[in-house]
Amino acid sequence: MQYLLIQTLVLPKGCEPPQLDVLLCPTARDGYPSRLFFAQQVKGPRPFSWNANGVRIGERHWHAFSWRIGGSNLRLAQILTSHLSALQ
C-alpha cells in the first residue's frame, strides 16, 4: 500500500488540535475506497466514530474515523479535501 504523509496539516476551523500530521491512503483499505489517518483523535463540530485506533503504519500509531468518500477517479488533493470535509 502507498501512503502520503502530510506533516502539520492545518485542520478546518473549530478542530482540536488545530493542526497535526495525517497519513493519506488513497487506495482501498479496511473496506473503504480510501482512508485518512490522524496522528491523534481530533475533536470537531460533531462526534466521530473512531473505528481505527492505534493502527501501526510506518513506525507510528494512527487513528481514523468512519468516513466514506465517493468517486473513483479523484486526484490526491480531491481525496484529501473530501476526507477533511467531515471536519467542517
Chimera marker file (.cmm) of the C-alpha trace (Angstrom):
<marker_set name="trace">
<marker id="1" x="0.000" y="0.000" z="0.000" r="1" g="1" b="0" radius="0.5"/>
<marker id="2" x="1.079" y="3.517" z="-0.677" r="1" g="1" b="0" radius="0.5"/>
<marker id="3" x="0.666" y="6.372" z="1.781" r="1" g="1" b="0" radius="0.5"/>
<marker id="4" x="1.189" y="10.102" z="1.647" r="1" g="1" b="0" radius="0.5"/>
<marker id="5" x="2.435" y="11.706" z="4.878" r="1" g="1" b="0" radius="0.5"/>
<marker id="6" x="1.318" y="15.305" z="5.297" r="1" g="1" b="0" radius="0.5"/>
<marker id="7" x="3.075" y="16.925" z="8.223" r="1" g="1" b="0" radius="0.5"/>
<marker id="8" x="1.466" y="19.637" z="10.326" r="1" g="1" b="0" radius="0.5"/>
<marker id="9" x="-1.702" y="19.857" z="8.225" r="1" g="1" b="0" radius="0.5"/>
<marker id="10" x="-3.894" y="22.785" z="9.263" r="1" g="1" b="0" radius="0.5"/>
<marker id="11" x="-7.359" y="21.418" z="10.020" r="1" g="1" b="0" radius="0.5"/>
<marker id="12" x="-10.664" y="23.254" z="9.435" r="1" g="1" b="0" radius="0.5"/>
<marker id="13" x="-11.615" y="25.949" z="11.937" r="1" g="1" b="0" radius="0.5"/>
<marker id="14" x="-13.025" y="24.579" z="15.186" r="1" g="1" b="0" radius="0.5"/>
<marker id="15" x="-10.932" y="21.403" z="15.267" r="1" g="1" b="0" radius="0.5"/>
<marker id="16" x="-8.777" y="20.483" z="18.216" r="1" g="1" b="0" radius="0.5"/>
<marker id="17" x="-5.872" y="20.191" z="17.752" r="1" g="1" b="0" radius="0.5"/>
<marker id="18" x="-5.824" y="22.864" z="15.035" r="1" g="1" b="0" radius="0.5"/>
<marker id="19" x="-3.037" y="21.071" z="13.138" r="1" g="1" b="0" radius="0.5"/>
<marker id="20" x="-1.356" y="17.681" z="13.139" r="1" g="1" b="0" radius="0.5"/>
<marker id="21" x="0.254" y="15.047" z="10.942" r="1" g="1" b="0" radius="0.5"/>
<marker id="22" x="-2.049" y="12.994" z="8.738" r="1" g="1" b="0" radius="0.5"/>
<marker id="23" x="-1.449" y="9.951" z="6.583" r="1" g="1" b="0" radius="0.5"/>
<marker id="24" x="-3.499" y="9.559" z="3.419" r="1" g="1" b="0" radius="0.5"/>
<marker id="25" x="-4.055" y="6.118" z="1.960" r="1" g="1" b="0" radius="0.5"/>
<marker id="26" x="-5.546" y="6.933" z="-1.475" r="1" g="1" b="0" radius="0.5"/>
<marker id="27" x="-6.348" y="3.306" z="-2.295" r="1" g="1" b="0" radius="0.5"/>
<marker id="28" x="-8.795" y="0.799" z="-0.845" r="1" g="1" b="0" radius="0.5"/>
<marker id="29" x="-8.134" y="-0.274" z="2.722" r="1" g="1" b="0" radius="0.5"/>
<marker id="30" x="-10.275" y="-1.722" z="5.539" r="1" g="1" b="0" radius="0.5"/>
<marker id="31" x="-13.390" y="-1.792" z="3.341" r="1" g="1" b="0" radius="0.5"/>
<marker id="32" x="-13.102" y="1.907" z="2.415" r="1" g="1" b="0" radius="0.5"/>
<marker id="33" x="-12.095" y="3.263" z="-1.002" r="1" g="1" b="0" radius="0.5"/>
<marker id="34" x="-9.508" y="5.451" z="0.778" r="1" g="1" b="0" radius="0.5"/>
<marker id="35" x="-8.589" y="6.364" z="4.371" r="1" g="1" b="0" radius="0.5"/>
<marker id="36" x="-7.228" y="9.401" z="6.135" r="1" g="1" b="0" radius="0.5"/>
<marker id="37" x="-5.320" y="8.603" z="9.311" r="1" g="1" b="0" radius="0.5"/>
<marker id="38" x="-4.598" y="11.178" z="12.016" r="1" g="1" b="0" radius="0.5"/>
<marker id="39" x="-1.687" y="11.262" z="14.452" r="1" g="1" b="0" radius="0.5"/>
<marker id="40" x="-4.282" y="11.607" z="17.239" r="1" g="1" b="0" radius="0.5"/>
<marker id="41" x="-8.046" y="11.738" z="17.534" r="1" g="1" b="0" radius="0.5"/>
<marker id="42" x="-9.494" y="15.097" z="16.539" r="1" g="1" b="0" radius="0.5"/>
<marker id="43" x="-12.367" y="16.876" z="18.248" r="1" g="1" b="0" radius="0.5"/>
<marker id="44" x="-14.550" y="18.585" z="15.683" r="1" g="1" b="0" radius="0.5"/>
<marker id="45" x="-18.006" y="20.096" z="15.332" r="1" g="1" b="0" radius="0.5"/>
<marker id="46" x="-19.636" y="16.687" z="15.791" r="1" g="1" b="0" radius="0.5"/>
<marker id="47" x="-18.623" y="13.346" z="17.276" r="1" g="1" b="0" radius="0.5"/>
<marker id="48" x="-16.863" y="10.844" z="15.031" r="1" g="1" b="0" radius="0.5"/>
<marker id="49" x="-16.870" y="7.068" z="15.011" r="1" g="1" b="0" radius="0.5"/>
<marker id="50" x="-13.155" y="6.396" z="15.544" r="1" g="1" b="0" radius="0.5"/>
<marker id="51" x="-13.059" y="2.812" z="14.286" r="1" g="1" b="0" radius="0.5"/>
<marker id="52" x="-9.287" y="2.603" z="13.743" r="1" g="1" b="0" radius="0.5"/>
<marker id="53" x="-7.268" y="3.390" z="16.851" r="1" g="1" b="0" radius="0.5"/>
<marker id="54" x="-3.565" y="2.905" z="17.290" r="1" g="1" b="0" radius="0.5"/>
<marker id="55" x="-3.097" y="1.382" z="13.836" r="1" g="1" b="0" radius="0.5"/>
<marker id="56" x="0.631" y="0.896" z="13.330" r="1" g="1" b="0" radius="0.5"/>
<marker id="57" x="1.853" y="2.218" z="9.968" r="1" g="1" b="0" radius="0.5"/>
<marker id="58" x="5.405" y="3.303" z="9.283" r="1" g="1" b="0" radius="0.5"/>
<marker id="59" x="6.597" y="3.005" z="12.882" r="1" g="1" b="0" radius="0.5"/>
<marker id="60" x="3.806" y="5.296" z="14.167" r="1" g="1" b="0" radius="0.5"/>
<marker id="61" x="0.335" y="4.864" z="15.586" r="1" g="1" b="0" radius="0.5"/>
<marker id="62" x="-2.579" y="6.351" z="13.651" r="1" g="1" b="0" radius="0.5"/>
<marker id="63" x="-6.311" y="6.893" z="14.124" r="1" g="1" b="0" radius="0.5"/>
<marker id="64" x="-9.152" y="7.077" z="11.580" r="1" g="1" b="0" radius="0.5"/>
<marker id="65" x="-12.880" y="7.610" z="11.819" r="1" g="1" b="0" radius="0.5"/>
<marker id="66" x="-15.547" y="6.034" z="9.686" r="1" g="1" b="0" radius="0.5"/>
<marker id="67" x="-15.958" y="8.216" z="6.596" r="1" g="1" b="0" radius="0.5"/>
<marker id="68" x="-16.549" y="7.060" z="3.056" r="1" g="1" b="0" radius="0.5"/>
<marker id="69" x="-15.934" y="9.355" z="0.106" r="1" g="1" b="0" radius="0.5"/>
<marker id="70" x="-17.377" y="8.939" z="-3.376" r="1" g="1" b="0" radius="0.5"/>
<marker id="71" x="-15.726" y="8.980" z="-6.757" r="1" g="1" b="0" radius="0.5"/>
<marker id="72" x="-13.158" y="6.591" z="-8.106" r="1" g="1" b="0" radius="0.5"/>
<marker id="73" x="-11.152" y="8.918" z="-10.331" r="1" g="1" b="0" radius="0.5"/>
<marker id="74" x="-10.331" y="11.631" z="-7.812" r="1" g="1" b="0" radius="0.5"/>
<marker id="75" x="-6.942" y="13.304" z="-7.627" r="1" g="1" b="0" radius="0.5"/>
<marker id="76" x="-4.976" y="13.176" z="-4.370" r="1" g="1" b="0" radius="0.5"/>
<marker id="77" x="-5.968" y="16.735" z="-3.431" r="1" g="1" b="0" radius="0.5"/>
<marker id="78" x="-9.640" y="15.907" z="-4.051" r="1" g="1" b="0" radius="0.5"/>
<marker id="79" x="-9.422" y="12.768" z="-1.902" r="1" g="1" b="0" radius="0.5"/>
<marker id="80" x="-7.826" y="14.729" z="0.934" r="1" g="1" b="0" radius="0.5"/>
<marker id="81" x="-10.375" y="17.552" z="0.655" r="1" g="1" b="0" radius="0.5"/>
<marker id="82" x="-13.245" y="15.048" z="0.666" r="1" g="1" b="0" radius="0.5"/>
<marker id="83" x="-11.953" y="13.433" z="3.852" r="1" g="1" b="0" radius="0.5"/>
<marker id="84" x="-11.409" y="16.791" z="5.534" r="1" g="1" b="0" radius="0.5"/>
<marker id="85" x="-14.967" y="17.877" z="4.700" r="1" g="1" b="0" radius="0.5"/>
<marker id="86" x="-16.118" y="15.621" z="7.552" r="1" g="1" b="0" radius="0.5"/>
<marker id="87" x="-14.386" y="18.008" z="9.960" r="1" g="1" b="0" radius="0.5"/>
<marker id="88" x="-16.379" y="21.064" z="8.888" r="1" g="1" b="0" radius="0.5"/>
<link id1="1" id2="2" r="1" g="1" b="0" radius="0.2"/>
<link id1="2" id2="3" r="1" g="1" b="0" radius="0.2"/>
<link id1="3" id2="4" r="1" g="1" b="0" radius="0.2"/>
<link id1="4" id2="5" r="1" g="1" b="0" radius="0.2"/>
<link id1="5" id2="6" r="1" g="1" b="0" radius="0.2"/>
<link id1="6" id2="7" r="1" g="1" b="0" radius="0.2"/>
<link id1="7" id2="8" r="1" g="1" b="0" radius="0.2"/>
<link id1="8" id2="9" r="1" g="1" b="0" radius="0.2"/>
<link id1="9" id2="10" r="1" g="1" b="0" radius="0.2"/>
<link id1="10" id2="11" r="1" g="1" b="0" radius="0.2"/>
<link id1="11" id2="12" r="1" g="1" b="0" radius="0.2"/>
<link id1="12" id2="13" r="1" g="1" b="0" radius="0.2"/>
<link id1="13" id2="14" r="1" g="1" b="0" radius="0.2"/>
<link id1="14" id2="15" r="1" g="1" b="0" radius="0.2"/>
<link id1="15" id2="16" r="1" g="1" b="0" radius="0.2"/>
<link id1="16" id2="17" r="1" g="1" b="0" radius="0.2"/>
<link id1="17" id2="18" r="1" g="1" b="0" radius="0.2"/>
<link id1="18" id2="19" r="1" g="1" b="0" radius="0.2"/>
<link id1="19" id2="20" r="1" g="1" b="0" radius="0.2"/>
<link id1="20" id2="21" r="1" g="1" b="0" radius="0.2"/>
<link id1="21" id2="22" r="1" g="1" b="0" radius="0.2"/>
<link id1="22" id2="23" r="1" g="1" b="0" radius="0.2"/>
<link id1="23" id2="24" r="1" g="1" b="0" radius="0.2"/>
<link id1="24" id2="25" r="1" g="1" b="0" radius="0.2"/>
<link id1="25" id2="26" r="1" g="1" b="0" radius="0.2"/>
<link id1="26" id2="27" r="1" g="1" b="0" radius="0.2"/>
<link id1="27" id2="28" r="1" g="1" b="0" radius="0.2"/>
<link id1="28" id2="29" r="1" g="1" b="0" radius="0.2"/>
<link id1="29" id2="30" r="1" g="1" b="0" radius="0.2"/>
<link id1="30" id2="31" r="1" g="1" b="0" radius="0.2"/>
<link id1="31" id2="32" r="1" g="1" b="0" radius="0.2"/>
<link id1="32" id2="33" r="1" g="1" b="0" radius="0.2"/>
<link id1="33" id2="34" r="1" g="1" b="0" radius="0.2"/>
<link id1="34" id2="35" r="1" g="1" b="0" radius="0.2"/>
<link id1="35" id2="36" r="1" g="1" b="0" radius="0.2"/>
<link id1="36" id2="37" r="1" g="1" b="0" radius="0.2"/>
<link id1="37" id2="38" r="1" g="1" b="0" radius="0.2"/>
<link id1="38" id2="39" r="1" g="1" b="0" radius="0.2"/>
<link id1="39" id2="40" r="1" g="1" b="0" radius="0.2"/>
<link id1="40" id2="41" r="1" g="1" b="0" radius="0.2"/>
<link id1="41" id2="42" r="1" g="1" b="0" radius="0.2"/>
<link id1="42" id2="43" r="1" g="1" b="0" radius="0.2"/>
<link id1="43" id2="44" r="1" g="1" b="0" radius="0.2"/>
<link id1="44" id2="45" r="1" g="1" b="0" radius="0.2"/>
<link id1="45" id2="46" r="1" g="1" b="0" radius="0.2"/>
<link id1="46" id2="47" r="1" g="1" b="0" radius="0.2"/>
<link id1="47" id2="48" r="1" g="1" b="0" radius="0.2"/>
<link id1="48" id2="49" r="1" g="1" b="0" radius="0.2"/>
<link id1="49" id2="50" r="1" g="1" b="0" radius="0.2"/>
<link id1="50" id2="51" r="1" g="1" b="0" radius="0.2"/>
<link id1="51" id2="52" r="1" g="1" b="0" radius="0.2"/>
<link id1="52" id2="53" r="1" g="1" b="0" radius="0.2"/>
<link id1="53" id2="54" r="1" g="1" b="0" radius="0.2"/>
<link id1="54" id2="55" r="1" g="1" b="0" radius="0.2"/>
<link id1="55" id2="56" r="1" g="1" b="0" radius="0.2"/>
<link id1="56" id2="57" r="1" g="1" b="0" radius="0.2"/>
<link id1="57" id2="58" r="1" g="1" b="0" radius="0.2"/>
<link id1="58" id2="59" r="1" g="1" b="0" radius="0.2"/>
<link id1="59" id2="60" r="1" g="1" b="0" radius="0.2"/>
<link id1="60" id2="61" r="1" g="1" b="0" radius="0.2"/>
<link id1="61" id2="62" r="1" g="1" b="0" radius="0.2"/>
<link id1="62" id2="63" r="1" g="1" b="0" radius="0.2"/>
<link id1="63" id2="64" r="1" g="1" b="0" radius="0.2"/>
<link id1="64" id2="65" r="1" g="1" b="0" radius="0.2"/>
<link id1="65" id2="66" r="1" g="1" b="0" radius="0.2"/>
<link id1="66" id2="67" r="1" g="1" b="0" radius="0.2"/>
<link id1="67" id2="68" r="1" g="1" b="0" radius="0.2"/>
<link id1="68" id2="69" r="1" g="1" b="0" radius="0.2"/>
<link id1="69" id2="70" r="1" g="1" b="0" radius="0.2"/>
<link id1="70" id2="71" r="1" g="1" b="0" radius="0.2"/>
<link id1="71" id2="72" r="1" g="1" b="0" radius="0.2"/>
<link id1="72" id2="73" r="1" g="1" b="0" radius="0.2"/>
<link id1="73" id2="74" r="1" g="1" b="0" radius="0.2"/>
<link id1="74" id2="75" r="1" g="1" b="0" radius="0.2"/>
<link id1="75" id2="76" r="1" g="1" b="0" radius="0.2"/>
<link id1="76" id2="77" r="1" g="1" b="0" radius="0.2"/>
<link id1="77" id2="78" r="1" g="1" b="0" radius="0.2"/>
<link id1="78" id2="79" r="1" g="1" b="0" radius="0.2"/>
<link id1="79" id2="80" r="1" g="1" b="0" radius="0.2"/>
<link id1="80" id2="81" r="1" g="1" b="0" radius="0.2"/>
<link id1="81" id2="82" r="1" g="1" b="0" radius="0.2"/>
<link id1="82" id2="83" r="1" g="1" b="0" radius="0.2"/>
<link id1="83" id2="84" r="1" g="1" b="0" radius="0.2"/>
<link id1="84" id2="85" r="1" g="1" b="0" radius="0.2"/>
<link id1="85" id2="86" r="1" g="1" b="0" radius="0.2"/>
<link id1="86" id2="87" r="1" g="1" b="0" radius="0.2"/>
<link id1="87" id2="88" r="1" g="1" b="0" radius="0.2"/>
</marker_set>
